[in-house]
Amino acid sequence: MVAIRSRVVYAGQSMAAMPARMVYGNDAWASNNRGQQRTLRDLRSQRPAPVDVETQRLADQIDTLGYALLDAPADPSALRAVQAGYDNVIDDPAATVDMGRRIRHVVRYVKDPLRHVPEMRELLTPGALGVLDAFYAGAWQIQHVRMWRIGHIPLDEQRYHHYGNQWHCDQHPTTTLKLFVQISDGVTPENGAFRFHDVPNTRRIMRTGFIDNGHAVGPARRLMDDPRSAHYFDVPAGHSAFCNTTRCLHRAGIPPEGTTRGMVQFTFVPTTTGLRGADPFANVPLDPNVAEGKFA
Ligand SMILES: O=C(O)CCC(=O)C(=O)O
């Protein structure tokens, strides 16, 4: 019964999103596509960022493919401090909140992660800062910072949305970027790696039968589930990648029973109030969506 009801809801959402999907190849409303890209074009034409060729190449790749994997990992001692901080905080009920949609504990977020694990700041490496400056022409800010852990979802529950375990596109403005930082060791496609399709594949899937939240028919279904066409974030801990999760279809892998996978994520948006200051963490607001009663 619940499954039938969710199909109906999905179908309804899907119909509503259809025109924007055909035009833009993603699930964000027209206003989150068109106007946003204009903002970016204006910023870039006013003050192109003085960055090196490789940094610019990565920023350009985010425009065309929707993602960029950074070569240089975080400093090993910073990573160790973050991993120790994560291990300390993630089992503390006062510092965390369970946010799974059907089974609460399958995903647990740290409330105010910058306070609990201040060393997280060092995961935003000089390489990442350069790409941000190139992409946003220096005019960006951190919208929020997240640290979370996902766990196993029982087989008969895997077809439902618990955390981002079903293929989906976020509905943020298309100028929003997320930097994913691997903080668990030994992540593989089989044991829970985050995975995504690049922008050209996402467009194809969106236009050829994607319904919603892991549901698709026809060519979209085949392409979406073809492991050869997806990218897996199975890099060693300390490595990071930008992903435009509005333009790239993505999902979490599901860790095997008895295991978990952690993640740190920084979310960036353009700012119209000038270049970023010396400390990008100076005024990062608390994330209103990480709270008791909220869902992942
Ligand atoms: O890999 C994960 O834990 C899911 C992330 C995700 O879906 C998102 O950040 O939008």
Ligand as a Chemical Component Dictionary entry (heavy atoms), coordinates in Angstrom:
data_LIG
# 
_chem_comp.id                   LIG 
_chem_comp.type                 NON-POLYMER 
_chem_comp.pdbx_formal_charge   0 
_chem_comp.three_letter_code    LIG 
# 
loop_
_chem_comp_atom.comp_id 
_chem_comp_atom.atom_id 
_chem_comp_atom.alt_atom_id 
_chem_comp_atom.type_symbol 
_chem_comp_atom.charge 
_chem_comp_atom.model_Cartn_x 
_chem_comp_atom.model_Cartn_y 
_chem_comp_atom.model_Cartn_z 
_chem_comp_atom.pdbx_ordinal 
LIG O1 O1 O 0 26.741 9.484  -0.079 1  
LIG C1 C1 C 0 25.849 9.896  0.634  2  
LIG O2 O2 O 0 25.893 9.684  1.852  3  
LIG C2 C2 C 0 24.651 10.622 0.012  4  
LIG C3 C3 C 0 24.914 12.052 -0.262 5  
LIG C4 C4 C 0 23.797 12.740 -0.945 6  
LIG O3 O3 O 0 22.916 12.147 -1.527 7  
LIG C5 C5 C 0 23.755 14.213 -0.958 8  
LIG O4 O4 O 0 24.598 14.837 -0.281 9  
LIG O5 O5 O 0 22.879 14.805 -1.636 10 
# 
loop_
_chem_comp_bond.comp_id 
_chem_comp_bond.atom_id_1 
_chem_comp_bond.atom_id_2 
_chem_comp_bond.value_order 
_chem_comp_bond.pdbx_ordinal 
LIG O1 C1 DOUB 1 
LIG C1 O2 SING 2 
LIG C1 C2 SING 3 
LIG C2 C3 SING 4 
LIG C3 C4 SING 5 
LIG C4 O3 DOUB 6 
LIG C4 C5 SING 7 
LIG C5 O4 DOUB 8 
LIG C5 O5 SING 9 
# 
